[in-house]
Amino acid sequence: MDISLTVNGHKVTAEVEGRKLLVSLLREQLKLTGTHQGCDTSQCGACMVHVDGLAVKSCAMLAVEADGAEITTIEGIAAPDGSLSPVQAAFQEYHGLQCGFCTPGMVMAATALLAENPKPTEAEVRDYLEGNICRCTGYHNIVKSIMAASGQSVAPVAAAE
Amino acid sequence: MYEFDVIRPATISEAVEALADEDAQALGGGQTLIPTLKARLASPSALVSLSKVAEMIGICYDDQGRLCIGAATTHAAVARDTSYPALSAMAAHIGDPAVRNRGTIGGSLANNDPAACYPAGVLASNATITTNKREIAADDFFQGLFETALEEGEIVTEVKFTIPQAANYQKFIQPASRFALVGVFVAKFADGVRVAVTGASEEGVHRWTAAEEALSSEFTPEAIADLTVLSDTLISDAHAIADYRSHLVKVMTGRAVKAAG
């Protein structure tokens, strides 16, 4: 099937099988390997992208369903001159990552959260990250990063409920 | 995944036509079906995606004042709606934000997972499930684990709710899957209270009629204090034995009644 979509502001056309996942289209055909494929069972959120502005797990969506959609991947988050977005800069500043595998999904989730809720509480941040799994950080620095990116105080960050 | 075609109809009638092929299957948001296909637990020849069927998306009221939710409406859209706060609060805690941006009410009902939230909300609310062929009362729709009254090729198109006087949903999550280990939706109407339980039973979502009778005469958590949920049909697994689920049904019902006020 032929599909056409917009990826990070660029018009793209692609021929895909019905069973092709959006994550496979992005990584294998469009070579946008910043979107990571972690669990492949739609648990971990490493593959999160924005579809028409909404956070979606790209391993749980068929590529053909993205026909006509506007997709943003982690490659589309920084400004065209390469300067980091507020979320990316905060992840760097507050050590919101260790191995970095989950980070593309975390940044996409955080960016979606702040678009709909610019000043979330810490509890709202943790709640929003329910579908993003990190096995390194224990989440504290990720939460700090997102609070900082929203322009709010980052300390103290309490333990999870 | 096995190979399959994807058809993206724009209308209900086109979708029904595409589903006439017995090996075709309807695709809602795919948050259950796509993982199922990856596990090769199903091998449809074609998926008929309902995501472009505009007449199945959105929330409105009908001429009888009932809240009508299109079957292809996402959990996130229901969560944002303010018409039926208890139902919206329930939708706001299904899965995670990304799942809620894709998953749909119709997909959840047609799948009838025994631990899903929507079947409890729909059954307790005494909602009406509209398909391309007929209207089905919630009491007749749910027929056991992953079983519904839907016939081959029949699709849920809309769900209609009479909004209760008071309602609340309480979910005790299974910590790994985040599905309901036990979830209880309580809805109080002028002519009585309905209580629907998900996650607990080997027979899927069901009503707790003893609690309904007690709560219909007195809508307080104390009204069910002397009741016991029989554990002989409840699920016993690594996450909770039947007796624990029995206990949780009562506790969650009490909490829902208290929260509903």
Boltz contact constraints between the chains, C-beta under 6 A:
constraints:
  - contact:
      token1: [A, 18]
      token2: [B, 4]
      max_distance: 6.0
  - contact:
      token1: [A, 18]
      token2: [B, 5]
      max_distance: 6.0
  - contact:
      token1: [A, 18]
      token2: [B, 6]
      max_distance: 6.0
  - contact:
      token1: [A, 19]
      token2: [B, 1]
      max_distance: 6.0
  - contact:
      token1: [A, 19]
      token2: [B, 3]
      max_distance: 6.0
  - contact:
      token1: [A, 19]
      token2: [B, 4]
      max_distance: 6.0
  - contact:
      token1: [A, 41]
      token2: [B, 35]
      max_distance: 6.0
  - contact:
      token1: [A, 42]
      token2: [B, 35]
      max_distance: 6.0
  - contact:
      token1: [A, 48]
      token2: [B, 98]
      max_distance: 6.0
  - contact:
      token1: [A, 54]
      token2: [B, 101]
      max_distance: 6.0
  - contact:
      token1: [A, 55]
      token2: [B, 97]
      max_distance: 6.0
  - contact:
      token1: [A, 55]
      token2: [B, 98]
      max_distance: 6.0
  - contact:
      token1: [A, 56]
      token2: [B, 98]
      max_distance: 6.0
  - contact:
      token1: [A, 56]
      token2: [B, 101]
      max_distance: 6.0
  - contact:
      token1: [A, 56]
      token2: [B, 102]
      max_distance: 6.0
  - contact:
      token1: [A, 57]
      token2: [B, 98]
      max_distance: 6.0
  - contact:
      token1: [A, 60]
      token2: [B, 31]
      max_distance: 6.0
  - contact:
      token1: [A, 60]
      token2: [B, 34]
      max_distance: 6.0
  - contact:
      token1: [A, 64]
      token2: [B, 6]
      max_distance: 6.0
  - contact:
      token1: [A, 128]
      token2: [B, 97]
      max_distance: 6.0
  - contact:
      token1: [A, 130]
      token2: [B, 96]
      max_distance: 6.0
  - contact:
      token1: [A, 131]
      token2: [B, 96]
      max_distance: 6.0
  - contact:
      token1: [A, 131]
      token2: [B, 98]
      max_distance: 6.0
